[in-house]
Amino acid sequence: MRASYTRCMIGLYWVCVWIAGLALIGMSVVIPWGVYTRYVLNSASSWPEPLAVLLMVVFTFCGAAACYRSKTHIAVALFKDLLPPVGQRVLGVAVDAMMILLALFMVFWGFQLVERTWDQSIAEFPSLSVGLTYTPLPIGSIVTILFIVEHLWCGPAKDLAEAPELIESGAEVN
């Protein structure tokens, strides 16, 4: 059961990485276009800046979930490293518990934000609901919770370089 959950989380991790990567590429194309139209063509486009902001929201919440799973997020490990192994494990569980609380807070209030802004539209994209643009917040938080559950239940995420072998062999992960 744990191996199956971990295989699903590896797949979900790669989905998050690809979505965040595509959003970053999109921002890298859209922002220079906005600069080009403003300063070279002397006729600024109205859509590049709001689109870049929307892509940044997607990048942030998908990327944050992926970084949490791969343990590449920003962390201050000085105090944890000073503790004995038992203290490190206890502190790790406490950090994961606080992260779950924070993610649950973001899920609850994120869905509230989506619901309350669903009928509003963005001036530059009139057919796009503001609420829809906020959906990465609660969805990314749900994904983060799934990654925290994996960490607590199955142990630290395996090295992602091992992912293809784990998936192909169906081996027990932890």
N, C-alpha and C positions, 0 to 999 in steps of 0.2 A: 504494500500500500504506500509506504514512504517513497519507494523508488518511483512509483507511478506519479505521485504528487510532485516529486522533484523533476521528473521528465516534463510534466506539464508546466512547471515553473521555469524550466530552462526555455521552453518554447515561448512562454509569455514574456520572459526576459528579452528574447530576441525580437519579439514583436515591438516591445517598448523601445529597444535600441534602434530598430529600423524607423519607427515613427518619429522618434526624436531626431534621428539623423536626417530624415527627409525634411522635417521642419527646419532644421538648421540650414540645410542646402537652400530651401525656399527663402529663408531670410537673407542668405548670402546673395541671392539673385534679385530679390525685390528691393532691398535697400539701395544697392548701387543704381538700379533703374530709377528710383525716386530722386537720387542725387543727380543723375544724368539729365532727367527731364527738367529739374529745377535750375541747374546751373549751366547746362550746355544748350538745351532747347529753349530755356527761359520761359517754360510753361509747365509748372509743376503739376504732376498727376496727383489726384486726391487719394487714391487707393493704396499706394505702397506702404505708407506708415501704419494705417490700421491693420493691413494684412500682416505686416511684420509683427505687430503686437499680438495678433491672434496666433501666429506661428510660434511666438515666444511662449505663450501660455501652454500650447501643446508640447513644445520642447521641454519646458520646465517640469511639468508634472509627469510626463512619460520618462524623461531623463532622470528625474529624482528617484522614481521607483526603481529604474534599472540600476542606478548608482547604489541604492540601498542594498539591493540583492547582491551586487558584486563587491560590496564593502569598499567602494571608491568614493563615497561621499565624504564631506568634510567632517572630521572627528578630532577631538582633542583627547589623545590617548595617554598623556603624561601620567595622570593619577591612576588610571587603570593599570598601566605598565608597572607602577610602583607596588601594586598589590600582589599578594601570593595568588597562585592559580585558582584557589577556591573563591577568593575575593573578586578576581577578574570575572569568573563565571556568574557570580551573584550580581555584580555590577552590570554585566552584559544583559542578564535577564531583566534587570530593573530598567535599563535603557530601552530594551525592546518593549517592555510594558508601557513605558511613557510614550514611545513612538506609536503604539497601537492606540493609546488614548488620544494623541494628537491627530492621528489619521481618522479615527472615528469622529472627532470634532469636525474635521474638514469634510468628511463624507456627509454628516448631518447638515451642517451649515452650507456646504457646497450645493447640495440638492435644494436647499431653501433658496439660495441665490439663483439657481437655474430656474426654479419654479416661478419666482417673483419677477424675473426679467424675460421670461419666455415670450411674452407678447410685445416686447420692444424690439426695434430693429436698429441696425447700425446705419448711419446716414450714408456712408459710402457704399454699403451693400444692403439696400433696402429689403431684399428677399431673405436676408440672413438674420435669424433670431439671436438676440443678445444672449438669451439663456443657453442656446446651443453652443455658443462660443465659450461658455463657462463650464461645459460638461467635462473637460479634461481634469478639472479640480477634483470632483468627487470620484470620477473613474480612476484617476491616477492614485488617489488615496486608497481606494479599494484594492488596487493592484499592490500597493505598498503593504497593506495588511496581509494579503496573501503571501508576500515574500517574508514578512515577519513571522507568520505562522510556519512557513517552511523552515526558517532559521531556528525557531524554538522547538519544532517537532522533529526535524530531520538533521539538525546541526547546521554548521556553516555551509554555505553554498559551495559545491564542488568547483574546482578550477574550470572555468568555462572552456578551456582548451580540451578538456576531457568530455565535453558534452556529446559530440557525435558518437564516441565509443559507448557512453552510457545509454544513449537512445537505441543504438543498433543492438547492443548485447542484451538489453533489458536487465542488466546486472543490478543487484541490490546496492543502493547508493551509500547508505550509512548503516 
